[in-house]
């Protein structure tokens, strides 16, 4: 009886260890960005990215905005050093597509549409985007930047949807 109990306990421990190992190996990839103001701006916030199958869930909170819609995009370079945010380059576009909205079939990978600021200048948002990843492939956004723009994105005009000046920039880094 004691031997049977010991074998059952060992099997239970092994199963628990395997489950923990599997959890560690299947951990959902995630990344984040701290968004800081460009010159003469007070816009700032944070954005989190989570891989959900073939899509990336983007969620965040941005403050210091004028009320209403603001273009929100992933840009090709992970560089926010220029005072106006221009060092981030253009929209991230791994599929060499025309500009569009996040739900469209024709869009830059970095086209995340608009975030909407309330009367207090705060935008809390969640966007689900296809065509980008948090991996190591050509569609990965890790090491790139996220930009908040001054105006609304019209979701059609190349290359940036007419979204205007860059108010804030944040580098996208993978969470460990």
Buried (B, 14 or more C-beta within 10 A) or exposed (E): EEEEEEEEEEEEEEEEEEEEEEEEEEEEBBBBBBBBBBEEBEBBBBBBBBBEEEBBBBBBBBBBBEEBBBBBBBBBBBBBEEEBBBBBBBBBBBEEBBBBBBEBEEBBBBBBBBBBBEEEBBBBBEBBBBBBBBEEEEBBBBBBBBBBBBBBBBBBEEEBBBBBBBBBBBBBBBBE
